[in-house]
Amino acid sequence: MNGLIEELKRRNVFRVGIAYIVVSWLIVQVVDTIVEPLSLPDWLPAVVIVLLLVGFPIALLFAWAFELTPEGVKRTQDVDLTESVTADTGRKLNLTIIGALLVALAFFAFDRQRLAQQVEDSQAAPDVAVGDTPADEVDRASIAVLPFVNMSDDEAQEHFSDGISEELLNVLAKIPEFKVAARTSSFQFKGRNLDIADVAGQLNVEHVLEGSVRKAGNTVRITAQLIEADSGFHLWSESYDRELDDIFAIQDEISSAIVMALSDALGLSSGMAAPLIAHTTSDQNYNDYLLARELILKRNEVDLLEARSLLQQVTERDPEFAPALVQLALSWYLLTDRSSTYGSLPFTETIPIAVELVDKALALAPNDAEALGVKGLLHFDETGDGAASLDYMRRSLAINPSQTDVRAWYATSLQFTGEYEESDRQLAIGLEYDPLSMLLLMNYAFRLVGLEDVDRLQPIFDRVDRLDPARASSLRSMLATRQGRFADAVLHNLDAIDKAPDEIRYRLDTGYQFLSVGMLPEARQFLSGPSHEYWFAFNDFDYEAALRIATADMNNAPDAFAVRFLDRQVSAHFHLGNYAETIELGLPLLDEMPIEIRHHDWTNYIVAASLIIEGDEERAKPLLERYVVATEADLNSGTYPLPRRYFGLAQAYAALGNRELALQNFSYAAERAAFQRRFLSPLIEHMGQDDDAGYQAVFDMADQRFREEIGMLREAMCVEGRFSVWQPTPTSCQISMPEASESS
């Protein structure tokens, strides 16, 4: 035996084997790396591995039977031992092995860095210092439901397997003893073959539920397994073969089994029970409902319109399927023409329809978490009752704390009502449930934009750039607006449109930016609906037309929404010099406003200015003082205050006769191109402040700063080929700005 081993060594068989293994490993790694970027077949790595395995014994036999000599390859038995060069060949093989190992180590380091980058791309924002997470939000059995793998031949069934996972996630999230990672985060691991412990670490959970769905004809096989993340131990696993007509019973059965498995493993309450899943009347309804949910999550107008169409069909076939009614209500709301939504329909049309749908869903399922959340979202628009709106959202989150959308709506609503600390706390809780949520990450970014915390914003910009470049451009536009870089703000939004031309929110934002500076031809490229005509007239200083449009809109609106157009009438009357009408309409309007926004609204200033011009300073002062207090609180909160708020605050201080604070705020707004002289209130002239040298200086500075920003914008946007989707109009590239002395 020793003689055989020595002969194997002499013939370099061991060295050839080692070299073959190292080089083969390198080949496999390289092939695996290039398959995806070069769009090579998925089966290629497997074929390469098989060929290399087949070649291994052949290489060993070749090393035994043949020898490399100066004259070429010869059979070993034909080479005289005194003339053998196997020692030299062995040294060369040693160098080959060392070189291959060095290359392997370098590739291993590169691959680890690549994996680290992938993990970084999927992780949440940097540490969010926005409040402490309550103990009762984290001290529970934690679990993530990964998207079940679609094993069907039909790729179109992908949303069906996703729907199974999502229904199970929602059921488990409603059990108080569980903390369930939100869908947004857990579904980011779809199609990624990562270690369960890594996934659990990123989602901050102790258990993971995974599985697969195979659908064929009218039958379905669902396999599910519950894994303990630290040990990799399978706490429970099961397979189910059922007719599709019984899909809801399968989901109920699986969720109940999981609850029992966790109860036994963790010593939780033995009386726990999984809530039943809402049923519909047919497989087709359920299929269309799941597809519509997927489309709504994409948050763009085209997919929302398709989702609405599907859900309308579902609710016609099954009017009592509450989840479809809720999603249909949400799709109507998201199709509204606001910068925070994604459609082009006026809110006077969408809100009543959405409210009717969600109310019907709540009548069928009073404790449905999604229905309560959407009701909270709609209720303020419907009634102006902010307290009731927040209460609906609280009830929703108490039932299912994992709802990322509802948590984000709740945090935003709290900011709107001035409860900034509680809003931050809710954001922190949301990130506990959904650490990879782009929505919550963006909400955090809005806070940093308001604080102008550029250092903490930069890593967020970098991450969002990789995940959603258009959204990153939009976020940069917000920061530029906050910093007073108007030209950059518009250009960033135009870049967003180039990157995502179908996203209407970027188009609306850009249209309003152009509108605010009087570039009406550009604005009309983005704002073409009738709901924008009032603002075109107002920004064109055609206040007669603005008043006519506001009056017509008010007369045509449903009764519950007519008052929403009254502030437009008040503003038009004020700029027309109809001060008595402004007071007559404005005071009742302020009284009818929800308490959460009453003191913050610009109508306070308009009515107060009219009272002063009419000689009634006594009634004007309380309106101005409450507006100043509320606006100062908003600006100090860091919740993304726009620079133009300082312009409004300055005019309020000027009306109160506080010249020092008026000039201070005018100067801040002027430095940020937040106002033009022509938009100053008539009260400035009435009080003689336009003749004051201090005011004149800051007004001149504002006009100059504004001209500089518009000049930079025109220079950049009018370069041929600067944008691929949008092009400026010739008139806007030749626009002449109003003279500095022009005033309203």
C-alpha positions in Angstrom: 0.0 0.0 0.0 2.8 2.4 0.9 4.4 1.7 -2.4 1.2 2.6 -4.3 0.9 5.9 -2.4 4.5 6.8 -3.1 4.0 6.0 -6.8 0.8 8.1 -6.8 2.9 11.0 -5.3 5.7 10.5 -7.8 3.3 10.6 -10.8 1.7 13.8 -9.3 -1.8 12.2 -9.2 -2.6 14.0 -5.9 -1.4 17.3 -7.2 -3.4 17.0 -10.3 -6.5 16.1 -8.3 -6.0 19.1 -6.0 -5.4 21.5 -8.9 -8.4 20.1 -10.7 -10.7 20.7 -7.7 -9.5 24.2 -7.1 -9.8 25.2 -10.8 -13.2 23.5 -11.0 -14.5 25.5 -8.0 -13.3 28.7 -9.7 -15.1 27.8 -13.0 -18.4 27.0 -11.2 -18.2 30.3 -9.3 -17.5 32.3 -12.4 -20.3 30.6 -14.4 -22.8 31.2 -11.5 -21.8 34.9 -11.4 -22.3 35.6 -15.1 -25.5 33.6 -15.7 -27.8 36.4 -14.7 -26.1 39.5 -16.2 -25.5 37.7 -19.5 -29.0 36.2 -19.6 -27.6 32.7 -19.9 -29.9 29.6 -19.4 -30.6 28.7 -15.7 -29.5 25.1 -16.4 -26.0 26.1 -17.4 -24.3 25.9 -14.0 -25.8 22.4 -13.4 -24.4 21.2 -16.8 -21.0 22.7 -16.0 -20.9 20.9 -12.6 -21.8 17.6 -14.2 -19.1 17.9 -16.9 -16.5 18.8 -14.3 -17.5 15.8 -12.1 -17.2 13.5 -15.1 -13.8 15.0 -16.0 -12.3 14.5 -12.5 -11.6 10.7 -12.7 -10.5 11.2 -16.3 -7.9 13.7 -15.1 -6.7 11.4 -12.4 -6.4 8.5 -14.8 -4.5 10.7 -17.3 -2.0 11.8 -14.5 -1.4 8.1 -13.7 -1.0 6.8 -17.2 0.8 9.7 -18.9 3.7 12.0 -18.2 4.7 15.3 -19.6 8.3 15.2 -21.0 10.4 17.7 -23.0 9.5 15.6 -26.0 5.7 15.8 -25.2 3.2 13.5 -23.6 4.3 9.9 -23.2 2.9 6.9 -21.5 4.5 6.6 -18.0 5.7 3.0 -18.6 7.7 4.2 -21.7 9.7 6.8 -19.7 12.9 5.8 -18.0 12.9 6.6 -14.4 16.3 8.3 -14.7 14.9 10.6 -17.3 11.6 11.4 -15.6 10.8 15.1 -15.0 7.9 14.4 -12.6 9.6 16.4 -9.9 9.8 19.5 -12.2 6.2 18.9 -13.2 5.2 18.6 -9.5 6.8 22.0 -8.8 4.9 23.5 -11.6 1.7 22.0 -10.3 2.4 23.4 -6.9 2.7 26.8 -8.4 -0.5 26.3 -10.3 -2.3 25.2 -7.1 -1.0 28.2 -5.2 -2.0 30.6 -8.0 -5.4 29.1 -8.3 -5.9 29.3 -4.5 -4.9 33.0 -4.5 -7.4 33.6 -7.3 -10.0 31.6 -5.4 -9.4 33.7 -2.2 -9.7 36.9 -4.2 -13.0 35.7 -5.8 -14.2 34.6 -2.4 -13.6 38.1 -1.0 -15.3 39.7 -4.0 -18.3 37.3 -3.6 -18.6 38.2 0.1 -18.5 41.9 -0.7 -21.2 41.4 -3.4 -23.4 39.5 -1.0 -22.9 42.2 1.6 -23.9 44.8 -0.9 -27.1 42.8 -1.7 -27.9 42.6 1.9 -27.3 46.3 2.4 -29.6 47.0 -0.6 -32.4 45.1 1.1 -32.0 46.5 4.6 -33.8 49.4 6.1 -32.7 52.9 6.5 -29.9 53.9 8.9 -30.9 53.9 12.6 -34.0 55.9 13.0 -33.8 58.0 16.1 -37.4 59.0 16.2 -38.6 57.5 19.4 -38.5 54.4 21.6 -40.4 51.3 20.6 -42.7 50.3 23.5 -41.9 47.0 25.1 -45.4 45.5 24.4 -44.6 45.9 20.7 -41.6 43.6 20.7 -41.9 41.1 23.6 -44.0 38.5 21.8 -43.4 35.5 19.6 -42.1 36.9 16.3 -42.6 35.4 12.9 -42.1 36.3 9.2 -44.2 34.7 6.5 -42.1 34.5 3.3 -43.8 34.5 -0.1 -44.7 30.9 -0.9 -42.9 29.6 -4.0 -45.1 29.2 -7.1 -44.5 25.6 -8.3 -47.2 25.7 -11.0 -46.3 25.5 -14.7 -48.2 28.8 -15.3 -46.2 31.8 -14.2 -49.4 33.8 -14.2 -50.3 32.0 -11.0 -47.6 33.9 -9.1 -50.1 36.2 -7.5 -52.1 33.2 -6.3 -49.2 31.8 -4.3 -48.4 35.3 -3.0 -52.0 35.7 -2.0 -51.9 32.5 0.1 -48.8 33.9 1.9 -50.4 37.2 2.5 -53.7 35.8 3.8 -51.7 33.7 6.3 -49.6 36.7 7.3 -52.8 38.8 7.9 -54.4 36.1 10.0 -51.3 35.6 12.2 -50.9 39.4 12.6 -54.3 39.6 14.2 -53.3 37.3 17.1 -52.1 39.4 20.0 -49.5 36.9 21.1 -47.6 37.2 17.8 -45.5 39.9 16.3 -45.6 39.4 12.5 -43.2 41.1 10.1 -45.1 43.2 7.6 -45.7 42.1 4.0 -43.5 44.9 2.5 -40.3 43.5 4.2 -41.0 39.8 4.1 -41.9 39.9 0.4 -38.5 41.6 -0.5 -37.0 38.1 -0.1 -39.1 36.7 -2.9 -37.0 34.7 -5.4 -33.8 35.0 -3.3 -32.2 31.9 -1.9 -30.9 33.3 1.3 -30.1 31.6 4.6 -33.1 31.5 7.0 -31.0 32.9 9.8 -30.0 35.9 7.7 -33.6 36.5 6.7 -34.8 36.4 10.3 -32.0 38.7 11.3 -32.9 41.3 8.8 -36.6 41.1 9.7 -35.9 40.9 13.5 -37.9 37.7 14.0 -37.4 34.4 15.7 -39.4 32.1 13.4 -40.0 31.9 9.6 -42.9 30.3 7.8 -42.1 29.3 4.2 -43.8 27.0 1.7 -44.9 26.4 -1.9 -48.0 26.2 -3.9 -48.6 23.9 -6.9 -51.8 24.6 -8.8 -53.0 22.3 -11.6 -56.5 22.5 -13.0 -59.0 22.5 -10.1 -56.6 21.1 -7.6 -53.9 22.7 -5.4 -51.1 21.4 -3.2 -49.9 23.7 -0.5 -46.8 22.8 1.5 -45.8 24.9 4.6 -43.1 24.6 7.2 -42.4 26.6 10.3 -38.7 27.0 11.1 -36.9 28.2 14.2 -34.4 30.8 12.9 -31.5 30.3 15.3 -31.4 26.5 15.1 -32.9 25.9 11.7 -35.2 23.3 13.5 -38.5 22.6 11.8 -41.2 23.1 14.4 -43.9 22.0 12.1 -44.5 21.1 8.4 -47.4 19.8 6.5 -48.7 19.3 2.9 -52.3 19.8 1.8 -54.0 18.5 -1.4 -57.4 20.1 -1.9 -59.9 21.1 -4.5 -59.7 24.8 -5.2 -63.3 25.2 -4.1 -62.0 24.6 -0.6 -59.1 27.1 -0.7 -60.3 29.1 2.3 -60.7 26.0 4.4 -57.1 25.2 3.6 -55.9 28.6 4.7 -57.9 28.3 7.9 -56.4 24.9 8.5 -52.8 26.0 8.0 -53.1 29.0 10.1 -54.7 27.0 12.9 -51.9 24.4 12.7 -49.2 27.2 12.9 -50.9 28.7 16.0 -50.9 25.3 17.7 -47.3 24.6 16.8 -46.1 27.9 18.1 -48.3 27.5 21.2 -46.7 24.2 22.0 -43.1 25.3 21.2 -43.2 28.6 23.0 -45.5 27.8 25.9 -48.1 30.4 24.8 -51.8 30.5 25.7 -53.4 27.2 24.8 -56.6 29.0 24.1 -55.3 30.9 21.1 -57.2 30.6 17.9 -56.6 31.8 14.4 -59.2 34.2 13.1 -61.2 32.9 10.1 -60.3 34.2 6.6 -63.0 36.1 4.7 -64.5 33.9 2.0 -65.8 34.7 -1.5 -68.1 32.8 -3.7 -65.7 31.4 -6.3 -62.1 30.7 -7.3 -62.4 33.3 -10.1 -63.4 36.0 -7.6 -60.5 35.2 -5.3 -58.0 35.0 -8.2 -59.1 38.5 -9.5 -59.1 39.9 -6.0 -55.5 38.7 -5.4 -54.4 40.1 -8.8 -56.0 43.5 -8.0 -54.2 43.7 -4.7 -50.8 43.1 -6.4 -51.7 45.9 -8.9 -52.7 48.3 -6.2 -49.3 47.8 -4.4 -47.5 49.1 -7.6 -49.0 52.5 -6.9 -49.3 53.9 -10.5 -52.3 55.1 -12.4 -52.3 52.4 -15.1 -52.2 49.5 -12.6 -54.7 51.2 -10.3 -57.2 51.6 -13.1 -56.8 47.9 -14.0 -57.2 47.0 -10.3 -60.3 49.1 -10.0 -61.8 47.3 -13.1 -61.1 43.8 -11.6 -62.5 44.7 -8.2 -65.6 46.2 -9.7 -66.2 42.8 -11.4 -65.5 40.9 -8.2 -67.9 43.1 -6.2 -70.6 42.7 -8.8 -70.3 38.9 -8.7 -70.0 38.9 -4.9 -71.4 42.1 -3.3 -70.7 40.7 0.2 -67.0 40.0 -0.1 -65.8 42.8 2.2 -62.0 42.6 1.4 -62.7 43.4 -2.3 -64.9 46.4 -1.3 -62.1 47.8 0.9 -59.5 47.4 -1.9 -62.0 49.0 -4.4 -62.4 51.9 -2.0 -58.7 52.3 -1.7 -58.2 52.2 -5.5 -60.7 55.0 -6.0 -58.9 57.1 -3.4 -55.5 56.5 -4.9 -56.7 57.6 -8.3 -57.3 61.1 -6.9 -55.4 64.0 -8.5 -53.2 64.9 -5.5 -49.5 65.0 -5.2 -49.7 62.3 -2.5 -51.9 60.0 -4.7 -51.5 58.6 -8.2 -54.4 59.5 -10.4 -56.2 62.3 -12.3 -59.7 62.2 -10.8 -61.0 65.1 -8.7 -61.5 64.3 -5.0 -65.2 65.4 -5.2 -65.7 62.4 -7.4 -63.5 59.8 -5.7 -64.1 60.4 -2.0 -67.9 59.9 -2.0 -67.5 56.7 -3.9 -64.7 55.4 -1.8 -66.6 56.2 1.5 -69.7 54.4 0.3 -67.7 51.3 -0.5 -65.7 51.2 2.8 -68.9 51.8 4.8 -70.5 48.8 3.1 -67.4 46.7 3.9 -67.6 47.8 7.6 -71.3 46.9 7.7 -70.3 43.4 6.6 -67.2 43.1 8.7 -67.1 45.8 11.5 -63.7 44.6 12.9 -61.9 44.2 9.6 -58.5 45.9 10.1 -58.0 47.0 6.5 -61.5 48.5 6.3 -61.0 50.5 9.5 -57.7 51.8 8.3 -59.1 52.9 4.9 -62.1 54.4 6.7 -59.6 56.5 8.8 -57.8 57.6 5.7 -61.1 58.7 4.1 -62.9 60.1 7.1 -61.1 63.4 7.4 -61.6 64.1 3.7 -65.3 63.2 4.2 -66.1 65.1 7.4 -63.0 67.1 8.5 -63.2 65.2 11.8 -59.5 64.5 12.5 -60.1 62.9 16.0 -62.4 60.3 14.6 -60.1 59.7 11.7 -57.2 58.9 14.1 -59.5 56.7 16.1 -60.3 54.5 13.1 -56.6 54.1 12.4 -55.9 53.2 16.1 -58.6 50.5 16.0 -57.2 49.2 12.8 -53.6 48.9 14.2 -54.9 47.3 17.4 -56.3 44.5 15.3 -53.4 44.1 12.9 -50.2 46.1 13.9 -48.3 44.9 10.8 -50.2 47.1 8.4 -47.5 49.4 6.9 -49.8 51.6 5.0 -52.1 52.3 7.9 -49.1 53.0 10.2 -47.8 55.5 7.7 -51.2 57.2 7.3 -51.5 57.3 11.1 -48.0 58.9 11.5 -48.7 61.4 8.8 -52.1 62.3 10.3 -50.5 62.8 13.7 -48.1 65.3 12.2 -51.0 67.1 10.5 -52.6 67.5 13.9 -49.4 68.7 15.5 -48.7 65.5 17.5 -45.1 65.3 16.3 -43.6 63.2 19.0 -46.3 60.6 18.8 -45.9 60.6 15.0 -42.2 59.8 15.4 -43.0 57.0 17.9 -45.4 55.4 15.4 -42.8 55.6 12.7 -40.3 53.7 15.0 -43.0 51.1 15.8 -43.7 50.7 12.1 -40.0 50.1 11.3 -40.0 47.4 14.0 -42.6 45.5 12.0 -41.4 46.5 8.6 -37.7 47.2 8.7 -37.3 47.1 4.9 -40.3 49.3 4.1 -39.6 52.0 1.4 -42.8 53.9 2.5 -41.6 54.2 6.1 -38.1 55.0 4.9 -39.4 57.8 2.8 -41.4 59.2 5.8 -38.2 59.2 7.8 -36.5 61.0 4.9 -39.2 63.6 4.9 -38.4 64.3 8.5 -34.7 64.7 7.7 -35.6 67.0 4.8 -37.5 69.2 7.1 -34.6 69.3 9.5 -32.2 69.7 6.5 -30.1 66.9 8.0 -28.0 66.3 4.9 -25.5 64.0 6.6 -28.2 61.5 7.6 -30.0 61.9 4.3 -27.0 61.0 2.1 -27.1 57.2 2.9 -30.8 57.2 2.3 -30.3 58.9 -1.1 -27.7 56.2 -2.0 -30.0 53.4 -1.0 -33.1 54.7 -2.7 -31.0 55.4 -5.8 -30.4 51.7 -6.1 -33.9 50.6 -5.4 -36.0 53.3 -7.1 -34.0 56.0 -9.0 -37.1 58.1 -9.8 -38.2 58.3 -6.2 -34.6 59.3 -5.3 -34.9 62.2 -7.7 -38.2 63.2 -6.2 -36.7 63.1 -2.7 -33.8 65.3 -3.9 -36.4 67.8 -5.3 -37.9 68.0 -1.9 -34.6 68.8 -0.3 -33.8 71.4 -2.9 -37.2 73.0 -2.3 -36.5 73.1 1.4 -33.1 74.7 0.8 -34.5 77.3 -1.6 -32.8 75.8 -4.7 -35.9 76.2 -6.9 -34.1 75.4 -10.2 -32.6 72.2 -8.8 -35.9 71.2 -7.4 -37.7 71.4 -10.8 -34.8 69.7 -12.6 -34.8 66.8 -10.1 -38.5 66.3 -10.7 -38.0 66.4 -14.4 -35.4 63.7 -14.0 -37.9 61.7 -12.1 -40.4 62.0 -15.0 -37.7 60.8 -17.4 -37.0 57.8 -15.2 -40.7 57.0 -14.5 -42.9 58.7 -17.1 -46.1 56.9 -16.1 -45.9 58.1 -12.4 -48.4 60.9 -12.2 -47.2 62.2 -8.8 -44.0 63.5 -10.3 -45.9 65.2 -13.1 -48.2 66.9 -10.7 -45.4 68.1 -8.5 -43.6 69.5 -11.5 -46.7 71.1 -12.8 -47.3 72.9 -9.6 -43.7 74.0 -9.4 -44.0 75.7 -12.9 -47.4 77.1 -12.0 -46.1 78.8 -8.8 -43.6 80.9 -10.9 -45.9 81.8 -13.7 -44.5 79.4 -16.3 -48.0 78.5 -17.4 -47.2 76.9 -20.8 -44.9 74.4 -19.0 -47.4 73.9 -16.2 -50.2 73.0 -18.7 -48.1 70.1 -19.9 -48.6 68.5 -16.5 -51.8 70.0 -15.2 -54.5 69.5 -17.8 -57.6 68.7 -15.8 -60.5 71.1 -14.9 -59.6 70.9 -11.2 -56.5 72.9 -11.9 -58.1 75.8 -13.8 -58.6 77.9 -10.6 -54.9 77.8 -9.9 -54.0 78.8 -13.5 -56.3 81.8 -13.3 -55.0 82.8 -9.8 -51.3 82.5 -10.8 -52.1 84.5 -13.9 -53.5 87.2 -11.7 -56.9 86.9 -13.3 -58.9 87.0 -10.1 -62.2 87.6 -11.8 -61.8 84.3 -13.6 -60.6 82.6 -10.4 -63.7 83.8 -8.6 -66.0 82.5 -11.4 -64.3 79.1 -11.4 -64.4 78.7 -7.6 -68.1 79.6 -7.6 -68.9 77.1 -10.3 -66.9 74.4 -8.6 -68.7 75.1 -5.4 -72.1 75.0 -7.0 -71.3 71.7 -8.8 -69.7 69.9 -5.9 -71.7 67.5 -3.7 -73.1 69.2 -0.6 -70.5 67.7 1.7 -67.7 69.1 -0.3 -69.0 72.5 -1.4 -67.4 74.2 1.6 -64.0 73.1 0.3 -64.2 75.7 -2.5 -65.2 78.5 -0.2 -61.6 79.4 0.7 -60.9 79.9 -3.0 -63.8 82.4 -3.2 -62.5 84.2 -0.2 -59.0 84.5 -1.6 -60.3 85.7 -5.0 -62.5 88.4 -3.3 -59.5 89.5 -1.2 -57.2 90.0 -4.3 -60.1 91.8 -6.1 -60.3 94.3 -3.3 -63.7 93.0 -2.1 -62.8 93.2 1.5 -66.4 93.2 2.9 -67.2 90.0 1.0 -63.9 88.5 2.2 -64.9 89.1 5.8 -68.5 87.9 5.3 -67.4 84.6 3.8 -64.1 84.1 5.6 -65.2 84.3 9.2 -67.9 81.6 9.0 -65.4 79.5 6.9 -62.9 79.6 9.8 -65.5 78.6 12.3 -66.5 75.6 10.2 -62.9 74.4 9.7 -61.7 71.4 11.7 -59.9 72.5 14.8 -56.8 70.6 13.7 -56.2 73.0 10.8 -58.2 76.1 11.8 -55.3 78.1 13.2 -52.9 77.0 10.6 -54.9 78.1 7.5 -54.0 81.2 5.4 -57.6 82.3 5.6 -56.8 83.7 9.0 -54.4 86.2 7.4 -56.7 87.1 4.5 -59.7 87.8 6.8 -57.5 89.7 9.3 -55.9 91.8 6.5 -59.4 92.7 5.2 -60.5 93.7 8.7 -57.5 96.0 9.1 -58.1 97.6 5.7 -61.7 98.1 6.7 -60.6 99.7 10.0 -61.4 96.8 12.4 -57.9 96.0 13.9 -59.4 94.7 17.2 -61.0 91.7 15.5 -58.0 91.2 13.2 -55.4 90.8 16.0 -56.6 87.4 17.4 -56.7 85.9 14.0 -53.1 87.0 13.2 -51.8 85.9 16.6 -53.3 82.4 16.4 -51.9 82.0 12.9 -48.5 83.1 14.0 -48.4 80.7 16.9 -49.6 77.7 14.8 -47.2 78.5 11.9 -44.2 78.9 14.2 -45.0 75.5 15.7 -45.2 73.9 12.3 -41.9 75.4 11.2 -40.1 74.4 14.4 -41.4 70.8 14.2 -39.1 69.9 11.3 -41.9 68.2 9.4 -40.9 69.3 6.0 -42.0 73.0 6.2 -41.9 74.7 2.8 -39.9 78.0 2.6 -43.1 79.9 1.5 -44.5 79.4 5.0 -41.9 81.9 6.1 -43.3 84.3 3.6 -46.7 83.9 5.1 -45.4 84.3 8.6 -43.5 87.5 7.6 -46.7 89.1 6.3 -48.5 88.2 9.5 -45.8 89.8 11.6 -45.9 92.8 9.4 -49.6 93.1 9.9 -49.1 92.9 13.7 -46.5 95.7 13.4 -43.6 93.5 14.5 -41.1 94.9 12.0 -38.1 93.0 13.4 -39.6 89.6 13.1 -41.3 90.5 9.8 -38.0 91.4 8.2 -36.3 88.4 9.7 -38.8 86.0 8.1 -38.9 88.0 4.8 -35.2 87.8 4.6 -35.2 84.0 5.2 -37.9 83.5 2.6 -36.1 85.8 0.1 -32.8 83.9 0.4 -34.8 80.8 -0.5 -36.6 82.3 -3.5 -39.8 81.7 -1.7 -41.7 84.8 -2.7 -41.9 87.5 -5.4 -42.9 91.1 -4.8 -46.0 90.8 -7.0 -47.4 88.2 -4.6 -47.3 90.6 -1.6 -50.6 91.3 0.2 -52.4 94.6 -0.5 -52.1 95.2 3.2 -48.4 95.9 2.8 -49.2 99.0 0.6 -52.2 99.9 2.8 -49.9 100.1 5.9 -47.2 102.0 4.0 -44.6 99.3 4.4 -43.8 99.3 0.7 -42.2 102.7 1.3 -40.1 101.5 4.2 -36.4 101.2 3.2 -35.9 98.0 5.2 -38.8 96.3 3.5 -37.8 97.6 0.1 -34.3 96.1 0.5 -35.6 92.7 1.3 -38.2 92.8 -1.5 -35.5 93.7 -4.0 -33.4 90.9 -2.7 -36.3 88.5 -3.1 -36.8 89.6 -6.7 -33.1 89.2 -7.5 -32.9 85.8 -5.9 -36.0 84.7 -7.8 -34.6 85.9 -11.1 -31.4 84.0 -10.5 -33.2 80.7 -9.9 -35.4 81.1 -13.0 -32.4 82.0 -15.1 -30.6 78.8 -13.9 -33.7 76.8 -14.6 -34.2 78.1 -18.1 -30.5 77.6 -18.9 -30.6 74.0 -17.8 -34.0 72.9 -19.1 -33.7 74.5 -22.5 -30.5 72.6 -23.5 -31.4 70.4 -26.4 -31.5 66.7 -25.4 -31.4 67.4 -21.7 -34.6 65.3 -21.2 -35.8 62.3 -23.1 -39.5 62.2 -22.1 -40.4 65.9 -21.6 -39.4 68.9 -23.7 -39.9 72.6 -22.9 -42.1 74.8 -24.9 -40.4 77.5 -27.0 -42.3 80.3 -25.3 -41.0 79.2 -21.9 -37.4 79.2 -23.1 -37.9 82.8 -24.2 -39.9 83.9 -21.1 -39.2 87.4 -19.8 -39.5 87.8 -16.0 -41.6 90.6 -14.5 -39.8 93.7 -13.5 -38.7 94.0 -9.9 -40.9 97.1 -9.4 -44.1 95.3 -10.5 -46.5 94.6 -7.6 -50.0 93.2 -7.2 
